Amino acid sequence: MAQDKADSGSTLEQAFRAIVIDDEGRVCRDIPESACNEEPGNFFTHVTSLSLSKFADGLIDPKLVLSWLMTSLGAPSVLIGLLVPVREAGALLPQMFTAGAIRAMSRRKYAWAAGAVVQGLAAAAMALAALLLEGAAAGWAILGALAVLALARSVCSVSYKDVLGKTVSKSRRGTATGAAGSIAAALVIVFALFLVLGVIERRALVLGALALAAACWIVSGIVFANLHEAKGATEGGENPLKVARENLSLLSEDPQLRRFIAARGCLTATALAPPFMVAAASSEGQTAFEGLGFLVLASAGAGLVSSYVWGRLADRSSRKVLLISALAGALALTATASAAMTGALAPIWVLPVLLFGLMIAYQGVRLGRSTHLVDMANEETRAAYTALSNTVIGVILLAGSVFGVIAQFVGEAAVLAGMAVLCLAGAGFAWSLEEVQEV
């Protein structure tokens, strides 16, 4: 038995070295020696759990999959328009108030695991609602389940970066999250191909995807609960309002944190833009989401080809990843706005190509911001920085719902052009950030 365990550990070590082949030896940075000994196993636990979670995310994508499902169920357009703000803001806004309670946990892996299981139950509730209800009732039920899922995701988000920072070395965190993104994207591509080929009736396939997403989240929670995490400091596990006030004071104390939040706030445009891209194409004669499979394929394909690369680059310079992805987002949105103004979005293949470009930028933003925040903070400030930045971004995303109102007056093309300008502003803020990987 002991020999089997040793062989298993040796295999993990060899695989771990193969993935991080350009690292010079097994030098651990920013984690204790005890965590360094467990790092190979923890690395693959992170990759496995995060791959399942990201795969589930892709299967229920509110921008594409849930929007199509609610449209097919006859839900009111106002409810469909709330999907992205509820999902994004609901996952971020509560974090400054939950950070204190999570900080009181000496092992925060259990917070992430519990959040993953709740997300799975919420996804199962969406599938049941779609099976049993129609119209506004189905819309409200799915939106309510999505709100619960978003709240559970907020717990995962505020706890994950802290656990990652305790269990994986500074030079390998982006690789872990990037590898998980690529694996998940490959799996979502399989789902997209089924949508494109039409071998299964579309609604049945989407309902099956929701059920599969539920199972993936539950399994990911179970796997993550087996992570080797040493007990951490629990100071700061105080009254949520008191902790929130203390966290807000960090904005005045750390100019780098302010610049990071400003950059991330501007780059929310890459998350908010896809529904406006679909709407712009629809106004040129396409039926909304008629190319759902191609859109999902483009989104997942972008994740597959870019996530691991972005992650490896982020381990060298998360600042440059944010800068490059901001410029890429500006380019993709400018091209989409120009195509919408000139009538070039009419062919069914144009929108997936443009979405592919934007999603490459979006993956860069996600990997860059995550790695930068973890490496910028230390063990004492990581949870507070995560909660504060995510809460501020949640407010910005909620305010982003005003773009829908603006689009009614000036059109989707103008909104997309404005989002391109935001990405350029984000590039400016990213340029001003420090190279935290060199610290």
C-alpha positions in Angstrom: 0.0 0.0 0.0 2.8 2.4 0.9 4.6 1.5 -2.3 1.5 2.2 -4.3 1.1 5.6 -2.6 4.8 6.4 -3.4 4.4 5.3 -7.0 1.3 7.5 -7.3 3.1 10.4 -5.8 6.1 9.9 -8.2 3.7 9.8 -11.2 2.1 13.1 -10.1 5.5 14.6 -9.6 6.6 13.6 -13.1 3.4 14.9 -14.7 3.6 18.1 -12.7 7.2 18.7 -13.8 6.2 18.0 -17.5 3.5 20.7 -17.3 5.7 23.3 -15.7 8.8 22.2 -17.6 10.5 25.6 -17.9 10.5 26.2 -14.2 13.9 26.0 -12.7 13.6 23.2 -10.2 10.9 22.7 -7.6 11.4 26.1 -5.9 8.2 27.2 -4.2 7.5 30.9 -4.0 5.0 32.5 -1.5 3.9 29.1 0.0 5.4 27.2 3.0 7.5 24.1 2.6 4.8 21.8 3.8 2.5 23.1 1.0 5.4 22.7 -1.4 5.5 19.0 -0.7 1.8 18.6 -1.5 1.9 20.9 -4.5 1.9 18.3 -7.3 -1.2 16.6 -6.0 -2.9 19.9 -5.2 -2.0 21.3 -8.7 -4.0 18.5 -10.3 -6.8 18.7 -7.8 -7.2 22.4 -8.8 -7.1 21.5 -12.5 -9.7 18.7 -12.1 -12.1 20.7 -9.9 -11.8 23.9 -11.9 -12.1 22.0 -15.3 -15.4 20.5 -14.1 -16.7 23.9 -12.8 -15.7 25.8 -16.0 -17.2 23.0 -18.2 -20.5 23.4 -16.2 -20.2 27.2 -16.7 -20.0 26.7 -20.5 -22.9 24.3 -20.6 -25.3 26.9 -19.0 -23.7 30.0 -20.5 -26.3 32.7 -19.7 -25.2 34.8 -22.7 -26.0 32.1 -25.2 -27.5 28.8 -23.8 -29.9 30.1 -21.1 -30.9 33.0 -23.4 -31.8 30.6 -26.1 -33.6 28.3 -23.6 -35.7 31.1 -22.2 -36.5 32.4 -25.6 -37.7 28.9 -26.7 -39.9 28.7 -23.5 -41.6 32.0 -24.4 -40.2 33.9 -21.4 -40.5 37.7 -21.5 -37.6 39.6 -23.1 -37.1 41.7 -19.9 -36.3 38.5 -18.0 -34.0 37.3 -20.7 -32.2 40.7 -20.5 -31.6 40.2 -16.8 -29.7 36.9 -17.2 -26.2 38.3 -17.7 -26.5 41.1 -15.0 -28.0 38.6 -12.4 -25.3 36.0 -13.2 -22.3 38.4 -13.2 -23.3 40.9 -10.5 -24.9 38.3 -8.3 -21.6 36.4 -8.2 -19.6 39.5 -7.3 -21.7 41.9 -5.2 -22.0 39.9 -2.0 -18.3 39.1 -1.7 -17.2 42.0 0.5 -19.9 41.0 3.0 -19.1 37.3 2.9 -15.3 37.7 3.1 -15.3 38.0 6.8 -17.2 34.8 7.4 -14.9 32.9 4.9 -11.9 34.4 6.6 -13.0 32.9 9.9 -12.5 29.4 8.3 -9.0 28.0 8.8 -9.5 25.8 5.7 -11.4 27.6 3.0 -11.5 24.7 0.6 -14.8 23.7 2.2 -16.4 27.1 1.3 -15.5 26.5 -2.3 -16.7 22.9 -2.2 -20.1 23.8 -0.6 -20.5 26.6 -3.2 -19.9 24.2 -6.0 -22.5 21.7 -4.7 -25.1 24.5 -4.4 -24.4 25.6 -8.0 -25.1 22.0 -9.0 -28.4 22.0 -7.2 -29.3 25.3 -8.8 -28.5 24.0 -12.3 -30.7 20.9 -11.6 -33.5 23.3 -10.6 -33.2 25.1 -13.9 -33.6 21.9 -15.8 -36.7 21.0 -13.8 -38.2 24.5 -14.4 -37.6 24.1 -18.2 -39.2 20.7 -18.1 -42.3 21.6 -16.1 -43.0 25.3 -16.9 -43.4 27.7 -19.8 -43.6 31.4 -20.4 -43.1 33.9 -17.6 -43.3 31.2 -14.9 -40.4 29.3 -16.5 -38.5 32.6 -16.9 -38.9 33.6 -13.3 -38.0 30.1 -12.0 -34.8 29.9 -14.2 -33.8 33.5 -13.2 -34.4 32.7 -9.5 -32.2 29.5 -9.8 -29.6 31.5 -11.6 -29.6 34.1 -8.7 -29.0 31.2 -6.2 -26.2 29.8 -8.5 -24.6 33.3 -8.7 -24.6 33.7 -4.9 -23.0 30.3 -4.5 -20.5 31.2 -7.1 -19.6 34.3 -5.1 -18.6 32.1 -2.2 -16.4 30.1 -4.5 -14.8 33.1 -6.0 -13.9 34.8 -2.8 -12.5 31.6 -1.3 -10.8 30.2 -4.4 -8.0 32.7 -4.9 -7.1 32.4 -1.2 -6.9 28.6 -1.4 -5.0 28.8 -4.7 -2.5 31.2 -3.1 -1.9 28.8 -0.2 -1.5 25.6 -2.1 0.1 26.4 -5.5 3.3 28.4 -6.0 3.4 31.9 -7.4 5.0 30.8 -10.6 2.4 28.1 -11.4 -1.0 29.5 -10.5 -1.8 30.8 -14.0 -0.8 27.5 -15.5 -3.2 25.6 -13.3 -6.2 27.9 -14.1 -5.2 28.1 -17.7 -5.0 24.4 -18.1 -8.4 24.0 -16.5 -9.8 26.6 -18.9 -8.4 24.7 -21.9 -9.7 21.3 -20.8 -13.2 22.8 -20.1 -13.3 24.5 -23.4 -12.5 21.3 -25.2 -15.4 19.6 -23.5 -17.7 22.5 -24.3 -16.7 22.2 -28.0 -18.1 18.7 -28.0 -21.4 20.1 -26.7 -21.3 22.8 -29.4 -20.7 20.2 -32.1 -23.8 18.3 -31.1 -25.7 21.6 -31.3 -24.3 22.3 -34.8 -24.9 18.8 -36.1 -28.4 18.6 -34.8 -28.2 14.9 -34.1 -30.3 15.5 -30.9 -33.3 17.8 -30.7 -32.0 21.1 -29.5 -34.2 21.6 -26.4 -33.5 18.0 -25.2 -29.8 18.6 -25.7 -29.8 21.8 -23.7 -31.8 20.2 -20.9 -29.4 17.3 -20.9 -26.5 19.9 -20.7 -28.1 21.5 -17.6 -28.3 18.1 -15.9 -24.7 17.3 -16.8 -23.7 20.7 -15.5 -25.4 19.9 -12.2 -23.4 16.7 -11.9 -20.1 18.3 -12.8 -20.5 21.0 -10.1 -21.3 18.4 -7.4 -18.4 16.2 -8.4 -16.0 19.2 -8.5 -17.0 20.1 -5.0 -16.3 16.6 -3.7 -12.9 16.6 -5.4 -11.9 20.0 -4.1 -12.8 19.0 -0.5 -10.0 16.5 -0.8 -7.4 19.2 -1.4 -4.4 19.3 1.0 -4.8 22.7 2.6 -3.0 23.7 5.8 -4.9 25.7 8.4 -4.6 29.4 7.7 -5.0 32.6 9.7 -8.5 33.4 10.7 -8.1 37.0 11.8 -10.7 39.2 10.1 -13.6 36.8 10.6 -15.7 39.6 12.1 -19.0 41.4 11.6 -19.6 41.6 7.9 -20.4 45.3 7.9 -17.3 46.1 9.9 -15.1 44.0 7.6 -16.7 45.7 4.5 -15.8 49.1 5.9 -12.3 48.0 6.6 -12.0 46.5 3.1 -13.2 49.8 1.5 -10.3 51.6 3.3 -7.9 49.5 1.2 -8.8 51.6 -1.8 -7.3 54.7 -0.2 -4.2 52.8 1.0 -3.1 51.0 -2.2 -2.9 52.9 -5.5 -2.1 49.6 -7.3 -5.3 48.1 -6.1 -7.2 51.2 -7.4 -5.5 50.9 -10.8 -6.2 47.2 -11.0 -9.9 47.7 -10.2 -10.1 50.5 -12.8 -8.6 48.3 -15.4 -10.8 45.4 -14.6 -13.9 47.6 -14.5 -13.2 48.9 -18.0 -12.6 45.4 -19.3 -16.1 44.2 -18.1 -17.0 45.3 -21.6 -15.7 42.0 -22.9 -18.2 40.2 -20.7 -21.2 42.5 -21.5 -20.7 42.7 -25.2 -21.9 39.3 -26.6 -25.6 39.9 -26.2 -25.3 43.2 -28.1 -23.3 41.4 -30.8 -26.1 38.9 -31.2 -28.7 41.7 -31.2 -26.7 43.6 -33.9 -26.7 40.5 -36.1 -30.4 39.9 -35.5 -31.2 43.4 -36.7 -29.6 42.5 -40.1 -31.9 39.6 -40.8 -30.6 36.7 -38.7 -33.0 35.1 -36.2 -31.6 35.5 -32.7 -29.6 32.5 -31.7 -30.3 30.6 -35.0 -26.6 29.8 -35.0 -26.5 28.8 -31.4 -24.2 25.9 -32.0 -21.7 28.0 -34.0 -21.7 30.7 -31.3 -21.1 28.2 -28.5 -18.4 26.6 -30.7 -16.7 30.0 -31.2 -16.8 30.8 -27.5 -15.5 27.4 -26.4 -12.9 27.3 -29.2 -11.5 30.6 -28.1 -11.1 29.2 -24.6 -9.4 26.1 -25.9 -6.8 27.8 -28.0 -6.0 30.6 -25.6 -6.6 29.7 -21.9 -3.5 27.7 -21.4 -1.4 30.2 -23.3 -2.8 33.1 -21.4 -2.2 31.2 -18.1 1.4 30.5 -18.9 2.0 34.1 -20.0 0.2 35.4 -16.8 2.7 33.5 -14.7 5.4 35.6 -16.4 3.5 38.9 -16.5 -0.2 39.2 -15.7 0.1 43.0 -16.4 1.1 42.3 -20.0 -1.7 39.7 -20.3 -4.2 42.4 -19.2 -2.7 44.9 -21.6 -2.7 42.6 -24.6 -6.2 41.2 -24.0 -7.5 44.8 -23.5 -6.1 45.8 -26.9 -7.5 42.5 -28.5 -10.9 43.2 -27.0 -10.9 46.8 -28.4 -10.0 45.4 -31.9 -12.7 42.8 -31.9 -15.4 45.2 -30.7 -14.3 47.9 -33.2 -14.5 45.3 -36.0 -18.0 44.2 -34.8 -19.2 47.8 -34.6 -17.9 48.6 -38.1 -19.5 45.4 -39.5 -22.8 46.3 -37.9 -22.7 49.9 -39.4 -21.9 48.6 -42.8 -24.3 45.7 -42.9 -21.5 43.1 -43.0 -23.0 41.0 -40.1 -25.7 39.4 -42.3 -23.8 36.2 -43.3 -24.2 33.6 -40.6 -20.5 33.0 -40.3 -19.4 36.6 -39.5 -20.7 36.8 -36.0 -19.1 33.6 -34.8 -15.7 34.8 -36.1 -16.0 38.1 -34.4 -17.2 36.4 -31.2 -14.2 34.1 -31.4 -11.9 37.1 -31.4 -13.7 38.8 -28.5 -13.7 35.6 -26.4 -10.0 35.2 -26.8 -9.6 38.7 -25.3 -12.2 37.8 -22.6 -10.2 34.7 -21.6 -7.1 36.8 -21.3 -8.9 39.3 -19.1 -10.1 36.4 -16.8 -6.7 34.7 -16.5 -4.8 38.0 -16.2 -7.0 39.6 -13.6 -7.1 36.4 -11.5 -3.4 35.8 -11.5 -2.5 39.4 -11.0 -4.8 39.7 -7.9 -3.4 36.6 -6.3 0.2 37.6 -6.9 -0.3 41.2 -6.0 -1.7 40.3 -2.6 -0.2 38.3 0.3 -1.8 35.8 2.6 -3.1 38.5 4.9 -4.7 40.7 2.3 -5.7 38.2 -0.5 -9.2 37.5 0.7 -9.9 41.2 1.4 -8.5 42.3 -2.0 -10.6 39.6 -3.8 -13.8 40.5 -2.0 -13.3 44.3 -2.4 -12.4 44.2 -6.1 -15.2 41.7 -6.9 -17.8 43.7 -5.1 -16.8 46.9 -6.9 -16.9 45.1 -10.3 -20.3 43.7 -9.3 -21.7 47.2 -9.0 -20.1 48.1 -12.3 -21.7 45.1 -14.0 -25.1 45.9 -12.5 -24.7 49.5 -13.8 -23.8 47.9 -17.2 -27.5 47.0 -17.6 -27.9 50.6 -18.7 -26.2 49.7 -22.0 -29.5 47.9 -23.0 -31.4 51.2 -22.5 -28.7 53.1 -24.5 -28.9 50.6 -27.3 -32.6 51.3 -27.7 -31.8 55.0 -28.6 -28.5 54.8 -30.4 -28.3 51.2 -31.6 -26.1 48.2 -30.8 -23.3 49.4 -33.1 -22.8 52.6 -31.1 -22.8 50.6 -27.8 -20.2 48.2 -29.2 -18.1 51.1 -30.3 -18.3 52.6 -26.8 -17.3 49.3 -25.3 -14.2 49.3 -27.6 -13.3 52.7 -26.1 -13.7 51.2 -22.6 -11.2 48.4 -23.5 -8.7 51.0 -24.7 -9.1 52.8 -21.3 -8.6 49.4 -19.6 -5.3 49.0 -21.6 -4.2 52.3 -20.3 -4.8 51.3 -16.7 -3.1 47.9 -17.2 -0.1 49.7 -18.6 0.2 51.6 -15.2 0.2 48.4 -13.1 3.4 46.9 -11.5 5.0 43.7 -12.6 3.9 41.7 -9.6 5.5 38.4 -10.7 8.9 40.0 -10.3 8.3 40.8 -6.6 
